[in-house]
């Protein structure tokens, strides 16, 4: 595959059908080296690091990198499906837009408010962006088993980290009129969090015919401030990873 740097034949006689997908290549490496066994590097082409390994139950699995944002994710997911992947769990980070969801907790997305250009090339705006119910329940059960603080609900997936998430503390403090007040509007619609990939992933799953889910560590509390709380990022990310690993180890 042109972008991910490997093909189906590189996956061996018993190829994986499940992938854990991270935006950050270092997170993909962390998952592979910490949680998987007999890990083999498939590719580090373009920073889209991909690793083949095995869960404790000997199930083969990929830890792969999507890159930041929906356009990059759409390329990686398309090629992963071409090499035989049929289940994808996104493990990411997000910003809470509800006052009761703290930094350090995790959000499991049941669906997405999808404001993403890449998704519009795949399906109409009206096409639902929903997570696979079985993978989602597995994530919820894992979070409960591990006694993590988790929240289940709708995620706002947008294309930009700054303007699209109504951040004004940036190089461009002058937001478009259509973006003023958007966070409060989403809050009133019971949207839980901001991130940049779930909506396109979920639409691709519906169109392509694979199962997708997402769990994100909360690293910003947008009812208080715009900034990421770096001191609590590792805890949030590690809980998101552990939830996904437990879910895929204990589900078919």
BELJOHU-V909302 format. One record per backbone hydrogen bond with DSSP energy under -1.0 kcal/mol. CO is the residue of the C=O (numbers start at 1). NH is the residue of the N-H. E is the energy in kcal/mol with one decimal. If there is no record, write none. Layout:
CO_NH_E, CO_NH_E
//
This chain:
1_5_-1.6, 7_10_-1.5, 8_11_-1.9, 17_86_-2.9, 17_87_-2.0, 18_62_-2.1, 19_89_-2.2, 20_64_-2.8, 21_91_-2.7, 22_66_-3.0, 24_28_-1.8, 25_29_-2.0, 26_30_-2.4, 27_31_-2.6, 28_32_-2.0, 29_33_-2.9, 30_34_-2.1, 31_35_-2.4, 32_36_-1.1, 37_54_-1.6, 40_52_-2.9, 43_50_-2.6, 44_47_-1.5, 45_48_-2.5, 47_49_-1.5, 50_42_-2.6, 50_43_-1.5, 51_63_-2.3, 52_40_-2.8, 53_61_-2.5, 54_37_-2.6, 55_58_-2.4, 59_55_-2.5, 61_53_-2.4, 62_20_-2.9, 63_51_-2.2, 64_22_-2.6, 69_73_-2.0, 70_74_-2.8, 71_75_-1.2, 72_76_-2.1, 73_77_-3.0, 74_78_-1.7, 75_79_-2.0, 76_80_-2.5, 77_81_-2.5, 78_82_-1.6, 79_83_-1.3, 80_85_-2.3, 81_84_-1.4, 86_211_-2.4, 87_19_-2.3, 88_213_-1.9, 89_21_-2.7, 90_215_-2.6, 92_217_-2.6, 94_219_-2.9, 95_194_-2.5, 96_222_-2.7, 98_101_-1.7, 102_105_-1.5, 105_218_-2.8, 106_151_-1.6, 107_216_-2.7, 108_153_-1.9, 110_131_-1.9, 111_155_-2.4, 113_157_-2.7, 118_121_-1.2, 119_122_-1.3, 119_123_-2.3, 124_127_-1.6, 129_112_-2.6, 132_136_-2.1, 133_137_-2.4, 134_138_-2.0, 135_139_-2.0, 136_140_-2.2, 137_141_-2.9, 138_142_-2.0, 139_143_-2.5, 140_144_-2.3, 141_145_-2.4, 142_146_-2.4, 143_148_-2.5, 149_106_-2.0, 151_108_-3.1, 153_110_-2.8, 154_192_-3.2, 155_113_-3.0, 156_195_-2.1, 157_115_-2.9, 162_167_-2.9, 163_166_-2.1, 168_170_-1.9, 173_175_-1.1, 176_179_-1.9, 179_182_-1.7, 181_185_-2.0, 182_186_-2.4, 183_187_-2.4, 184_188_-2.1, 185_189_-1.0, 186_191_-2.4, 187_190_-1.6, 192_97_-2.6, 193_156_-3.2, 194_95_-1.9, 195_158_-2.2, 197_201_-2.1, 198_202_-3.0, 199_203_-2.1, 200_204_-2.6, 201_205_-2.2, 202_206_-1.9, 203_207_-2.3, 204_208_-3.4, 205_209_-2.0, 205_210_-1.3, 211_88_-2.5, 212_132_-3.6, 213_90_-2.8, 214_109_-1.7, 215_92_-1.9, 216_107_-2.8, 217_94_-2.1, 218_104_-2.6, 219_229_-3.3, 220_96_-2.9, 221_224_-1.9, 221_225_-2.3, 228_230_-1.3, 229_232_-1.4, 230_233_-1.0, 232_236_-1.9, 233_237_-2.9, 234_238_-2.8, 235_239_-2.0, 236_240_-1.9, 237_241_-2.6, 238_242_-2.6, 239_243_-2.1, 240_244_-2.0, 241_245_-2.7, 242_246_-2.4, 243_247_-2.2, 244_248_-2.5, 245_249_-1.9, 246_250_-1.3
//
